[in-house]
């Protein structure tokens, strides 16, 4: 059996038999706008461009591999989410997708809030000027030191993930003379259409407090009794790379049921509900994600309907798109090295990066697109597997893709939709240096995260 699968993972799709591949695209030179950043196209010489700059120039100036991020596209997507939900809801960008100080400034300027889940992400956010009251702090195992830093900074909310954390945050806040705004993350028993390792709302996993068995209700009771906490709402997150909002409908029904029980037992109507993130993007032309305004309309209607049925005031909604903002805005630019044809099978195309800059294919069986971008070609399509330079047979960037048969060493190819998680999850496996992030806009390019150097590696090695 082939490992080719739906982007959400093999548990939720038919696995095709070995040798069964979709037909090659009608035009290998086409750059489908569904999977590429908004300003990507080709110039008169057939070279791909982004933000008015061709990829050959980017490769010459910044080297390869490199993450190339379309700043105009990022800002446009951030604005689209902000506009879709309006002033009656809050949009928190999930920093785990990709975070840098430049990104924090863009978010601040475009009116989005920020969700962080570690002390390092919090430090990055604050150092770039994000107001602390627009930051939410997540995580299933926050240290006491991280909690104290967050409370001292005045973060707008801490999402409580366990009974121990309820006490821990309350103790820190009270010792500092603060009353910390918090939400309780509940697991609602909904497994969204997603990969097993990124499904986050079924009970058998590390995040949240289960609704089952009255555990979430008990967490609420405890939080309401502690002087150091101001409980403002309930948080739910059902998975990642989700295209269908039906899972949110079930989750909202169960969360609103909890809100109703809280009102009936404690006489309190909590003012907020956070439905998390996880909205999918197009990694291939076959993916069909929803637009922000469609998602906003659907989620708002779901929560309003459920609250009306429960005779509750509709709480303020929060959502946490990360991948849906940054994912489509970037591509990874590689130089082709070895091209190795295996008769009757496929051609292996080795690039100068690999699983150290994109581990998602190895980790999640994720699917990606790829294109020759340094020129166009009229050659016949050949079935390829794009692989990296690591000493690892699982070092695969794009498992199955068609590229021109005249592909040669020195050509530039690019993998789109790598803005989310690729740089965040990058490693130094085999002591390979992590690539830079280069932001482009209106004919200008600048490094926002520099390429690592061998000196960086040695600086950490104390010998």
Secondary structure, DSSP 8 states (H G I E B T S, - for coil): ------TT-GGGS----TT------S-TT---TTTS-TT-EE-TTS-EEETTEEHHHHHHHH-SSEEEEEHHHHHHHHHHHHHHHGGGEEEEEETTS---HHHHHHHHHHT-EEEE-SHHHHHHHHHTT--GGGEEE--SS--HHHHHHHHHHT-SEEEE-SHHHHHHHHHHHHHTT--EEEEEEEE-S---SS-GGG--SSSSSSSSEESGGGHHHHHHHHHHH-TTEEEEEEE----SSB--THHHHHHHHHHHHHHHHHHHHHS----EEE----B---SSTT-----HHHHHHHHHHHHHHHHHHHT----EEEE--SHHHHGGGEEEEEEEEEEEEETTTEEEEEES--TTT--HHHHH------EE-SS---S-EEEEEEE-SSS-TT-EEEEEEEEETT--TT-EEEEES-SSSTTTT---GGG----EEEEEETTEEEEEE----HHHHHHH---
